[in-house]
Amino acid sequence: MTQSVSIQNSEVLEILDSTSKMDLFSNSVVRNRGFDVTEYDLMSEYAVSKSYLNKRLESDYPKIEYSHNLVIGDTEGGLYCLKELSRILNYDGFYTSGYNPKGFVGWHSDTDIYGYYVMLSYSTTGDGYFRYYENNMIHTVSDKQGWMIKVMTLGSTSQDAVWHCAVTKCARYTFLLRFDSIQKYEQALNILQVKYD
């Protein structure tokens, strides 16, 4: 299940506000996978399409993306955000991704990193969206300027996989915090004082 939420915890909101004012991009290395970068416009639309999702669902069709995934957690803002949120939320692991000034990640399920997640994404102008596939339906959640928070459980099998993708025309940075147990995840949601949108 994937849900957009609001955070009520003022300390966490201050951390996120400070993070957004710090460097989240220095020494970035572009990673493009599965396509020729000269075809970016065409591939960014295809990567989040129903036809590409169908190919991914039918077989082990290659993943396509254009991102700066490798370094966001090592930037000034990334290090600060991850350290401060770890102190408060006690998460078990994290993943980061960045798109600057544009980028996408095509449909994927992340069954290899299953668990309970809080996803914190920052968009500079809100010109993008997150899309997920649930109950045989594609759901599109438009970005907004500033921080967006989603909570989700990523499954480990084809039966409980949560297929998702994202595309943006502006800078967008994501911190995906993993909790290994439902108890730690629920405790984190209580600390965040999550309000379901």
Phi and psi in degrees as a GROMACS rama.xvg file:
@    title "Ramachandran Plot"
@    xaxis  label "Phi"
@    yaxis  label "Psi"
@TYPE xy
-123.974  128.823  THR-2
-139.047  141.152  GLN-3
-82.8918  139.229  SER-4
-137.375  167.335  VAL-5
-114.035  145.793  SER-6
-100.701  135.009  ILE-7
-105.281  -12.4274  GLN-8
-72.3128  116.012  ASN-9
-66.2466  -33.8135  SER-10
-65.1722  -43.1941  GLU-11
-65.6464  -41.1363  VAL-12
-61.1964  -38.026  LEU-13
-66.2794  -39.5302  GLU-14
-61.6695  -45.9016  ILE-15
-64.4109  -40.9806  LEU-16
-61.931  -44.6702  ASP-17
-63.759  -41.6364  SER-18
-59.1921  -42.3912  THR-19
-65.8262  -17.5351  SER-20
-95.0672  -3.62382  LYS-21
-99.6327  171.165  MET-22
-71.5158  125.78  ASP-23
-122.557  17.2904  LEU-24
-137.8  -19.2709  PHE-25
-53.1125  144.665  SER-26
58.5217  28.006  ASN-27
-69.343  144.592  SER-28
-120.194  122.149  VAL-29
-70.3675  137.005  VAL-30
-121.466  112.734  ARG-31
-114.838  131.02  ASN-32
-127.518  128.249  ARG-33
87.0368  8.28011  GLY-34
-161.516  163.506  PHE-35
-82.9486  124.782  ASP-36
-60.5141  -21.0551  VAL-37
-68.9918  -13.9286  THR-38
-103.535  28.5462  GLU-39
-54.0958  -51.2643  TYR-40
-57.9023  -47.3806  ASP-41
-63.9852  -45.7025  LEU-42
-71.8173  -32.2857  MET-43
-66.4783  -32.4323  SER-44
-74.7982  -42.3963  GLU-45
-65.6792  -37.6236  TYR-46
-60.6985  -26.1643  ALA-47
-111.906  17.0367  VAL-48
-89.6748  162.357  SER-49
-64.4246  -37.7098  LYS-50
-65.4029  -38.8594  SER-51
-69.1082  -39.6632  TYR-52
-58.0684  -45.5948  LEU-53
-58.5362  -41.2581  ASN-54
-64.5012  -39.6638  LYS-55
-68.2293  -35.3435  ARG-56
-71.4058  -32.2684  LEU-57
-77.7798  -31.7058  GLU-58
-156.347  -177.014  SER-59
-84.7155  54.4926  ASP-60
-66.8658  141.601  TYR-61
-61.2713  145.96  PRO-62
-81.4598  140.94  LYS-63
-121.235  142.493  ILE-64
-161.851  161.967  GLU-65
-141.615  106.586  TYR-66
-153.083  -179.203  SER-67
-125.511  45.0087  HIS-68
-61.4817  -28.2863  ASN-69
-77.8271  -15.2879  LEU-70
-127.849  -6.55911  VAL-71
-57.2928  -42.1216  ILE-72
-68.4269  -12.3799  GLY-73
-101.584  1.55513  ASP-74
-81.3714  169.654  THR-75
-54.9852  -50.1997  GLU-76
-66.9865  -39.7533  GLY-77
-64.1233  -46.5645  GLY-78
-61.9457  -43.697  LEU-79
-61.2944  -50.7971  TYR-80
-60.2255  -48.1801  CYS-81
-65.5522  -40.2764  LEU-82
-65.7824  -47.4957  LYS-83
-67.5491  -40.8361  GLU-84
-70.8258  -31.6705  LEU-85
-63.4731  -40.4065  SER-86
-60.9252  -37.3519  ARG-87
-89.224  -42.1672  ILE-88
-101.598  -17.1637  LEU-89
55.6548  46.7802  ASN-90
-72.3416  162.102  TYR-91
-95.7059  -17.7708  ASP-92
-172.322  172.582  GLY-93
-152.792  160.499  PHE-94
-137.601  146.906  TYR-95
-129.647  152.737  THR-96
-146.842  150.36  SER-97
-140.627  147.204  GLY-98
-134.823  114.555  TYR-99
-149.605  113.142  ASN-100
-91.3951  -1.76305  PRO-101
-145.624  166.925  LYS-102
166.379  177.687  GLY-103
-161.028  161.06  PHE-104
-132.956  124.963  VAL-105
-71.7934  173.881  GLY-106
-51.9678  130.334  TRP-107
-155.811  161.478  HIS-108
-113.126  -17.879  SER-109
54.4665  33.9999  ASP-110
-65.0035  -17.4714  THR-111
-79.5127  -11.9858  ASP-112
-126.586  42.0919  ILE-113
-59.056  154.923  TYR-114
153.279  -167.443  GLY-115
-102.458  133.27  TYR-116
-132.52  146.741  TYR-117
-115.547  122.891  VAL-118
-110.842  119.094  MET-119
-110.272  117.162  LEU-120
-123.421  138.386  SER-121
-117.319  126.507  TYR-122
-118.111  131.671  SER-123
-71.6332  -33.8907  THR-124
-128.107  -10.5844  THR-125
84.1904  12.8134  GLY-126
-91.2433  72.0579  ASP-127
-176.041  -174.174  GLY-128
-160.245  159.992  TYR-129
-111.682  139.274  PHE-130
-132.444  139.159  ARG-131
-139.631  159.371  TYR-132
-115.42  117.791  TYR-133
-147.404  137.173  GLU-134
53.6185  43.1287  ASN-135
61.1539  24.4338  ASN-136
-131.896  144.871  MET-137
-92.4834  127.712  ILE-138
-113.517  131.059  HIS-139
-114.368  126.187  THR-140
-115.239  109.307  VAL-141
-65.5846  141.678  SER-142
-69.9651  160.186  ASP-143
-129.961  160.029  LYS-144
-66.7931  133.824  GLN-145
100.444  -154.688  GLY-146
-85.3269  139.992  TRP-147
-128.667  139.068  MET-148
-125.876  131.927  ILE-149
-128.572  149.816  LYS-150
-120.435  144.592  VAL-151
-160.441  158.619  MET-152
-115.395  119.619  THR-153
-95.878  124.183  LEU-154
-82.0965  173.027  GLY-155
-112.084  -2.82667  SER-156
-128.234  169.638  THR-157
-64.5807  -25.0597  SER-158
-75.0875  -33.7979  GLN-159
-115.147  15.7285  ASP-160
-64.9166  145.983  ALA-161
-113.838  100.742  VAL-162
-76.7613  136.397  TRP-163
-154.589  163.921  HIS-164
-159.34  171.379  CYS-165
-156.169  152.333  ALA-166
-147.156  145.971  VAL-167
-148.565  150.281  THR-168
-102.418  -9.21573  LYS-169
-118.145  177.477  CYS-170
-65.9044  134.844  ALA-171
-146.594  131.702  ARG-172
-128.494  137.453  TYR-173
-128.836  136.578  THR-174
-117.019  117.356  PHE-175
-107.127  109.834  LEU-176
-99.4882  125.359  LEU-177
-103.386  137.3  ARG-178
-120.467  129.382  PHE-179
-79.7767  -18.1165  ASP-180
-130.144  152.089  SER-181
-62.3989  -32.5902  ILE-182
-65.4081  -46.7512  GLN-183
-66.367  -37.4126  LYS-184
-63.5343  -48.2166  TYR-185
-65.0964  -36.3685  GLU-186
-63.3457  -42.1705  GLN-187
-62.534  -41.6543  ALA-188
-63.585  -36.9595  LEU-189
-65.358  -41.1271  ASN-190
-64.6864  -41.5155  ILE-191
-70.5494  -16.7822  LEU-192
54.2168  52.5216  GLN-193
-59.4181  134.532  VAL-194
-116.148  122.362  LYS-195
-76.7289  124.813  TYR-196
